[in-house]
Amino acid sequence: MDVIAENGSKLMPIEIKFGKTLTGESFAGLKKWLLLAQNIGDSPTLIYGGAEHYKRQDIQIYGWQESGNVF
């Protein structure tokens, strides 16, 4: 599932994954979107079924229980 949110003059891509484990492929959609969006993409975010909150490959990652902190 993918969501695009407005963040000022930028667009914030949010991808939601239901699994608890992330792999390199988990970031492929966000990376492709950022490449296509060029300078209008900002703050890529991935929400997943796990519990960790961290940053990987310039993507903010939130566990589903912290998804309310995205905005």
C-alpha distance (Angstrom), angle and dihedral (degrees) to the residues before:
residue distance angle dihedral
M1 . . .
D2 3.80 . .
V3 3.80 131.5 .
I4 3.81 130.4 -174.5
A5 3.81 115.3 -155.8
E6 3.80 127.3 -172.1
N7 3.78 114.1 -118.3
G8 3.81 105.0 -178.7
S9 3.79 106.9 -66.0
K10 3.81 91.6 -18.1
L11 3.80 132.0 80.5
M12 3.79 118.7 -127.9
P13 3.80 114.4 -151.2
I14 3.81 114.8 -149.6
E15 3.78 121.8 -171.9
I16 3.79 122.4 -168.7
K17 3.80 120.6 -153.3
F18 3.79 120.7 -175.6
G19 3.80 97.4 -155.0
K20 3.80 124.7 95.1
T21 3.80 93.8 -137.7
L22 3.80 125.1 66.8
T23 3.79 124.5 -155.0
G24 3.78 132.8 -178.4
E25 3.80 88.6 -90.3
S26 3.81 89.9 59.4
F27 3.81 88.7 74.6
A28 3.81 98.5 45.0
G29 3.81 96.3 94.4
L30 3.81 94.3 50.1
K31 3.79 92.6 45.5
K32 3.80 91.7 50.7
W33 3.80 92.0 47.8
L34 3.81 91.8 50.1
L35 3.79 90.6 49.8
L36 3.80 91.4 52.5
A37 3.82 94.9 41.5
Q38 3.82 92.2 49.1
N39 3.81 109.6 177.3
I40 3.82 99.1 3.9
G41 3.82 94.9 64.2
D42 3.80 118.0 92.1
S43 3.81 139.3 168.0
P44 3.82 100.8 7.5
T45 3.79 109.5 -152.7
L46 3.78 134.6 -167.6
I47 3.80 122.7 -164.3
Y48 3.81 116.0 -165.0
G49 3.80 141.8 172.7
G50 3.81 94.8 -97.7
A51 3.79 130.9 87.0
E52 3.83 104.7 -122.0
H53 3.82 125.6 105.3
Y54 3.80 116.0 -158.2
K55 3.78 145.1 122.0
R56 3.81 122.5 -103.5
Q57 3.79 128.4 172.9
D58 3.86 89.8 -7.0
I59 3.82 90.3 -56.9
Q60 3.81 121.9 120.7
I61 3.79 110.3 -132.5
Y62 3.79 123.3 -158.9
G63 3.78 130.2 -176.6
W64 3.79 111.1 -127.2
Q65 3.81 92.5 -105.4
E66 3.81 90.1 59.9
S67 3.80 95.4 44.0
G68 3.82 90.1 109.2
N69 3.82 87.8 68.6
V70 3.81 93.0 63.5
F71 3.82 91.8 91.2
